[in-house]
């Protein structure tokens, strides 16, 4: 197998990884939303720290997805 044969496999692997990261970002967003909902139900007046951390994690994963998309264009 030559170098050119590995390119589609590598592209497919990156696409699969990107899909997994997108799903993970969605799950993190769902968890963050649930934290906000819980805080409202409990009458909290400040944004919960756990929700902030989940949102930061989601944003980091979304940045990784964007980097992989950019790699596809190269």
N, C-alpha and C positions, 0 to 999 in steps of 0.2 A: 504494500500500500504506500503510495507516494504522499507527499505533503498536501497536495490538493485534495486528496481523498479524505483527509482528516478535517478539512474546513467545514463541510456540512455537519459532521458529527459534533464538532466543537460548537457550531452555531446552534444546533439542536439542544445541546447540553445547556448553553447559556439561556436559551429561550425557556427551557424547563425550569431552570433556577429562577429566572425572572418571574415566571408564573407562581412559583412557590413563595417568593418574596412578596408578590402582590397579595396573595392569599393571607400571608402572615400580617401584612400591613392592615388588611381589612379586619382581621381578628383583633389586632391591637386596638383599632378604632372602636370596634364593638365593645371591648372591655372598658375603654375609656368612657364611652357613652354610658355604660351601665354604672360606672362609678359616679358620674355626674347625676344620673337619675336617682341613685341611692342617696347621695348627699342632699338633693332637693327634698326627697321624701322624709329624710331625717331632720330637715329644717336647718341644715348647715348654711352659713352665709358666705363662706369662702370656698374657693375651688380646691378640691381635695388634692393633697400631694400625690397620692397614688395615680390619680387621673393625669396630673402633669407629667409624671414619669412615663406613663403609658403613651401619652401623646408625643413626648420626646422620642420614645422608642419607635413609634409609628413613623414619625418624620424621618428618623435615621434610616429606616428600612425603605421608605419612599425615595430617599436620596440614592440609596444603593440601586433601586430599580431604575432610576433616571440614568445613573452611570452605565448600567448594562444596556439600556436603550441606545445611549450614545455610542457604546462599543459596537453595537449592531450596524451603525451607520458608517463605521470606519472601514 
